[in-house]
Amino acid sequence: VKEIIYVKNCVASKVLTTYPTNVHDLHTNSNNHWEMPHLCHASLAGQGKVVNGRASAAANLQRPLLAPLWAAGLSFSRCHAERNVPNDINLKSIFAGEEYGRGSRLWTHGYDFYTISRPIIGTYYGGEKLGGGAGLFDSNEVQVSSSRLSTLLKWPGSDQSKEAYEKLGTYGMGKRRTLEQYAEWSGVDTIKQTVKQNCIVKYFPWNSEETRYEEYTKPGTMEVVKDESWRARVARNTNSKEEPTYSASPSSLSSSKSTLRNEKAKALLVNVIILVVIVGGGLVALVCYAVANYKSVVKPNIQKYNL
């Protein structure tokens, strides 16, 4: 959470992401200058697939560093990033190659990626994972998933028809930035089929003020809600101004508001009591000082001069 706060741009759109440190190196000052895995290189790996390369290293970071690529190994953000840009459940039998697709969707929806500044999250690598292998992959599912990614990433020769985009449903690109902009910014261009390494990147603003987040919060909470009707409108690319609906009943929402008001009233009462105690204590101290001063100075002088 502190890492999120250290990032200076919009709180809502931050995603801390990279490949986690080996669990044995947690909280270790690597090479005496706090080296951190920083993702900035990827390669084209066949139809629709972009594979992240080995992480580079960023050293002596004072705060999280803006990064061009998203990693599935570590992705920490406000939970609405998962609601607004959910993992595509239709990408079956895809292991290496799904990260760039998800990352491009997050970025075009307005989310930004940051490498954490210290090794606070770790994982097991190699045989220490004690897994059962890479799993079974169905060749037909691989073909369908690769075709789906190709459409999403505008791969040369891919199906760019209206029907193909409709099949993407809620798992398409966002409207705040474009895939072409992400290709130029990240260095991985699936349209022109070129790759370059962009390890140092600058913040890329959203395309227009009209695409600012329309976030709806539940009364009395900080939780952002995007319901299914909102996702459906995005998928249909409509301009509907309809407000989203909450699953909670009006009575429960009213109760939430009442609870919030009660909590504020309690906090105000506590502050008033504390203030009264402080002021009262000060007055008591002042009276005690005056009495002591009278006994030690004023009264003796009165007796001396027979006043």
C-alpha positions as CSV (number, residue, x, y, z in Angstrom):
1,V,0.0,0.0,0.0
2,K,2.9,2.4,0.8
3,E,4.3,1.7,-2.7
4,I,1.0,2.7,-4.2
5,I,1.0,5.9,-2.3
6,Y,4.6,6.7,-3.4
7,V,3.4,6.9,-7.0
8,K,2.5,10.5,-7.8
9,N,-0.1,10.0,-10.6
10,C,-3.8,9.1,-10.2
11,V,-4.2,6.7,-7.3
12,A,-7.0,4.9,-9.1
13,S,-4.9,3.8,-12.2
14,K,-1.8,2.5,-10.6
15,V,-0.8,-1.2,-11.0
16,L,2.3,-2.5,-9.2
17,T,3.6,-5.3,-11.4
18,T,6.8,-7.2,-12.2
19,Y,8.1,-10.7,-11.8
20,P,8.5,-11.3,-8.1
21,T,11.8,-11.7,-6.4
22,N,13.0,-15.2,-5.5
23,V,11.6,-15.9,-2.0
24,H,15.2,-16.5,-0.7
25,D,16.1,-12.9,-1.7
26,L,13.2,-11.2,0.1
27,H,14.2,-8.0,1.9
28,T,17.8,-8.5,0.6
29,N,19.8,-5.5,-0.7
30,S,20.8,-7.1,-4.0
31,N,24.3,-6.1,-5.2
32,N,24.3,-3.4,-2.5
33,H,22.0,-1.1,-4.5
34,W,18.6,-2.7,-4.2
35,E,18.2,-4.2,-7.7
36,M,14.6,-4.8,-8.6
37,P,13.2,-6.9,-11.6
38,H,12.0,-4.4,-14.2
39,L,10.0,-5.6,-17.3
40,C,10.8,-3.8,-20.5
41,H,11.6,-6.4,-23.1
42,A,9.4,-8.9,-25.0
43,S,9.4,-10.9,-28.1
44,L,6.9,-12.0,-30.8
45,A,6.3,-15.7,-30.5
46,G,3.9,-16.6,-33.2
47,Q,0.2,-15.9,-34.0
48,G,-1.2,-13.5,-31.4
49,K,1.5,-14.3,-28.9
50,V,3.9,-11.8,-27.2
51,V,6.2,-13.3,-24.6
52,N,7.8,-11.2,-21.9
53,G,11.6,-11.4,-21.8
54,R,13.9,-11.9,-18.8
55,A,13.5,-8.9,-16.4
56,S,16.1,-6.2,-16.5
57,A,17.2,-4.6,-13.2
58,A,16.4,-1.2,-11.8
59,A,18.5,0.0,-8.9
60,N,18.3,2.4,-5.9
61,L,14.7,3.3,-6.6
62,Q,13.2,5.9,-4.2
63,R,9.7,5.2,-5.4
64,P,8.0,2.7,-7.9
65,L,9.3,3.1,-11.5
66,L,6.9,3.5,-14.5
67,A,7.2,0.3,-16.6
68,P,6.0,-0.5,-20.1
69,L,4.9,-4.1,-19.6
70,W,2.5,-6.0,-17.3
71,A,3.4,-9.2,-15.5
72,A,1.0,-11.9,-14.3
73,G,3.4,-12.9,-11.5
74,L,2.7,-9.8,-9.5
75,S,-0.1,-7.4,-10.1
76,F,-1.3,-5.2,-7.2
77,S,-3.9,-2.5,-7.7
78,R,-7.2,-1.1,-6.7
79,C,-9.7,-4.0,-7.1
80,H,-11.7,-2.1,-9.8
81,A,-8.8,-2.8,-12.3
82,E,-9.9,-6.5,-12.0
83,R,-13.5,-5.6,-12.5
84,N,-13.1,-3.2,-15.4
85,V,-10.4,-5.3,-17.2
86,P,-11.0,-8.9,-16.1
87,N,-8.8,-11.7,-17.2
88,D,-10.2,-13.2,-20.5
89,I,-11.6,-16.5,-19.5
90,N,-11.8,-17.5,-23.2
91,L,-8.0,-17.7,-23.6
92,K,-7.8,-21.4,-22.9
93,S,-4.6,-23.4,-23.2
94,I,-2.5,-20.3,-23.3
95,F,0.4,-20.0,-20.9
96,A,3.2,-18.0,-22.5
97,G,1.7,-15.1,-24.5
98,E,-1.4,-13.9,-22.5
99,E,0.4,-11.2,-20.6
100,Y,0.8,-8.6,-23.4
101,G,-2.8,-9.0,-24.3
102,R,-4.0,-8.3,-20.7
103,G,-1.4,-5.5,-20.4
104,S,-2.5,-3.7,-23.5
105,R,-6.1,-3.9,-22.4
106,L,-5.2,-2.4,-19.0
107,W,-3.1,0.3,-20.5
108,T,-5.8,1.3,-23.1
109,H,-8.3,1.4,-20.2
110,G,-6.1,4.0,-18.5
111,Y,-4.1,1.9,-16.1
112,D,-0.3,2.4,-15.7
113,F,2.3,-0.1,-14.6
114,Y,5.0,0.4,-12.0
115,T,8.0,-1.7,-10.8
116,I,8.1,-1.8,-7.0
117,S,11.1,-0.2,-5.3
118,R,11.9,-3.0,-2.8
119,P,11.7,-6.8,-2.7
120,I,8.6,-7.1,-0.5
121,I,6.9,-9.9,-2.5
122,G,8.6,-13.2,-3.3
123,T,7.8,-16.5,-5.0
124,Y,9.4,-20.0,-5.5
125,Y,11.1,-20.7,-8.8
126,G,12.2,-23.9,-10.5
127,G,11.8,-27.2,-8.7
128,E,11.0,-25.5,-5.4
129,K,7.5,-24.8,-6.6
130,L,6.8,-28.6,-6.3
131,G,4.2,-28.3,-9.1
132,G,3.0,-31.0,-11.4
133,G,4.4,-29.6,-14.6
134,A,3.1,-27.2,-17.1
135,G,-0.3,-29.0,-17.5
136,L,-2.1,-30.3,-20.5
137,F,-2.8,-28.1,-23.5
138,D,-5.4,-28.8,-26.2
139,S,-4.2,-27.9,-29.7
140,N,-7.7,-26.8,-30.8
141,E,-8.0,-24.5,-27.8
142,V,-4.5,-23.1,-28.5
143,Q,-5.6,-22.2,-32.1
144,V,-8.8,-20.5,-31.0
145,S,-7.1,-18.5,-28.3
146,S,-4.3,-17.5,-30.6
147,S,-6.8,-16.3,-33.1
148,R,-8.6,-14.3,-30.5
149,L,-5.4,-12.7,-29.3
150,S,-4.5,-11.9,-33.0
151,T,-7.8,-10.0,-33.4
152,L,-7.3,-8.1,-30.2
153,L,-3.7,-7.1,-31.1
154,K,-4.3,-6.4,-34.8
155,W,-1.9,-9.1,-35.8
156,P,-1.2,-9.1,-39.6
157,G,-3.6,-11.5,-41.4
158,S,-5.9,-11.7,-38.4
159,D,-9.7,-11.5,-38.5
160,Q,-10.5,-7.8,-38.0
161,S,-14.2,-8.1,-38.9
162,K,-17.0,-6.7,-36.9
163,E,-18.1,-10.2,-35.9
164,A,-14.6,-11.0,-34.6
165,Y,-14.6,-7.9,-32.4
166,E,-18.1,-8.7,-31.2
167,K,-16.8,-12.1,-30.0
168,L,-14.2,-10.3,-27.8
169,G,-17.2,-9.0,-25.8
170,T,-16.0,-7.2,-22.6
171,Y,-12.4,-8.4,-23.2
172,G,-11.6,-5.8,-25.8
173,M,-9.4,-2.7,-25.7
174,G,-10.2,0.4,-23.7
175,K,-11.0,3.9,-25.1
176,R,-8.6,6.0,-23.1
177,R,-5.6,5.2,-25.1
178,T,-5.1,3.2,-28.3
179,L,-3.2,0.0,-29.2
180,E,-1.1,2.0,-31.7
181,Q,-0.1,4.3,-28.9
182,Y,0.8,1.4,-26.6
183,A,2.9,-0.2,-29.4
184,E,4.9,3.0,-29.8
185,W,5.2,3.6,-26.0
186,S,6.0,0.0,-25.0
187,G,8.3,-0.8,-27.9
188,V,6.3,-3.9,-28.8
189,D,4.4,-3.4,-32.0
190,T,2.1,-6.3,-32.9
191,I,0.8,-4.4,-35.9
192,K,4.1,-3.7,-37.6
193,Q,5.7,-6.8,-36.1
194,T,8.7,-4.9,-34.6
195,V,10.2,-4.9,-31.1
196,K,12.5,-2.5,-29.3
197,Q,13.5,-2.2,-25.7
198,N,12.0,0.8,-23.9
199,C,13.2,0.5,-20.3
200,I,12.8,4.2,-19.5
201,V,9.3,5.5,-20.3
202,K,7.4,8.7,-19.5
203,Y,3.8,8.9,-18.4
204,F,1.5,8.9,-21.4
205,P,-1.7,10.9,-20.7
206,W,-5.2,9.8,-21.6
207,N,-6.5,11.0,-25.0
208,S,-9.2,13.4,-23.8
209,E,-11.0,14.7,-20.7
210,E,-14.2,13.1,-22.0
211,T,-12.7,9.7,-21.1
212,R,-12.1,10.3,-17.4
213,Y,-13.1,7.5,-15.1
214,E,-16.8,7.5,-14.3
215,E,-16.5,5.6,-11.0
216,Y,-19.5,5.0,-8.8
217,T,-18.8,4.3,-5.1
218,K,-21.1,2.6,-2.7
219,P,-22.3,5.0,0.0
220,G,-20.2,5.0,3.1
221,T,-17.3,3.1,1.4
222,M,-14.4,3.7,-0.9
223,E,-15.3,0.7,-3.1
224,V,-15.7,1.4,-6.8
225,V,-18.5,-0.4,-8.5
226,K,-18.8,-1.2,-12.2
227,D,-21.8,-3.5,-12.7
228,E,-22.6,-5.9,-15.5
229,S,-24.8,-3.4,-17.3
230,W,-21.9,-0.9,-17.5
231,R,-19.7,-3.6,-19.0
232,A,-22.4,-4.5,-21.5
233,R,-22.6,-0.8,-22.6
234,V,-18.9,-0.7,-23.1
235,A,-19.0,-3.9,-25.2
236,R,-21.8,-2.4,-27.3
237,N,-19.9,0.9,-27.6
238,T,-23.0,2.9,-26.8
239,N,-23.3,6.4,-25.4
240,S,-25.9,5.6,-22.8
241,K,-25.9,7.8,-19.7
242,E,-27.8,5.3,-17.7
243,E,-26.6,5.1,-14.1
244,P,-25.4,1.6,-12.9
245,T,-27.5,-0.3,-10.4
246,Y,-26.4,-1.6,-7.1
247,S,-27.1,-5.1,-5.8
248,A,-27.8,-3.6,-2.4
249,S,-31.4,-2.7,-1.6
250,P,-32.4,1.0,-0.9
251,S,-32.9,0.2,2.7
252,S,-29.4,-1.2,3.1
253,L,-28.0,1.8,1.4
254,S,-30.0,4.1,3.7
255,S,-28.7,2.1,6.6
256,S,-25.1,2.6,5.3
257,K,-25.6,6.3,5.1
258,S,-27.0,6.4,8.7
259,T,-24.1,4.4,10.0
260,L,-21.6,6.8,8.4
261,R,-23.4,9.8,9.9
262,N,-23.3,8.1,13.4
263,E,-19.6,7.3,13.0
264,K,-18.9,11.0,12.1
265,A,-21.0,12.2,15.1
266,K,-19.1,9.8,17.5
267,A,-15.7,11.1,16.1
268,L,-16.8,14.7,16.6
269,L,-18.0,14.0,20.2
270,V,-14.7,12.4,21.1
271,N,-12.8,15.4,19.7
272,V,-15.0,17.8,21.7
273,I,-14.4,15.8,24.9
274,I,-10.6,15.8,24.3
275,L,-10.7,19.6,23.7
276,V,-12.7,20.1,26.9
277,V,-10.2,18.0,28.9
278,I,-7.2,19.9,27.5
279,V,-8.8,23.3,28.2
280,G,-10.0,22.3,31.6
281,G,-6.6,20.9,32.5
282,G,-5.0,24.1,31.5
283,L,-7.3,26.2,33.6
284,V,-6.7,24.0,36.6
285,A,-2.9,24.3,36.2
286,L,-3.3,28.1,35.8
287,V,-5.3,28.3,39.1
288,C,-2.8,26.2,40.9
289,Y,0.0,28.4,39.7
290,A,-1.8,31.5,40.8
291,V,-2.5,30.1,44.3
292,A,1.1,29.0,44.7
293,N,2.4,32.4,43.5
294,Y,0.1,34.2,45.9
295,K,1.3,32.2,48.9
296,S,5.0,32.6,48.1
297,V,5.2,36.2,46.9
298,V,2.1,38.3,47.4
299,K,1.1,37.2,50.9
300,P,4.6,37.7,52.4
301,N,4.8,41.2,50.9
302,I,1.4,42.1,52.4
303,Q,2.6,41.1,55.8
304,K,6.0,42.9,55.4
305,Y,4.5,46.2,54.6
306,N,1.4,45.8,56.8
307,L,-0.9,46.3,53.9
